[in-house]
């Protein structure tokens, strides 16, 4: 999966969590940019990402993601993007 395919999958996952099929994430999207993306939704999103990509993030890693791009880069670094959803 390339960056745009990963972003599309992350958008789908967050769209399910927030019940918004129109959601589209970019590399610089932060939680504050998305209405309703609170800490509870963030945890549900991360669990969805871990499930879809077959990875497990450390708590410190999850807490340090400044934006969606950091999640994409972490997935690519782990080779999870090759497994993809």
ABEGO torsion letter per residue (X at the ends): XBAAAAAAAAAAAAAAAAGBAABBBBAABBAAABBGBBAAAAAAAAAAAAAAAGBBBBAAAAAABABAAAAAAAAAAAGAAAAEX
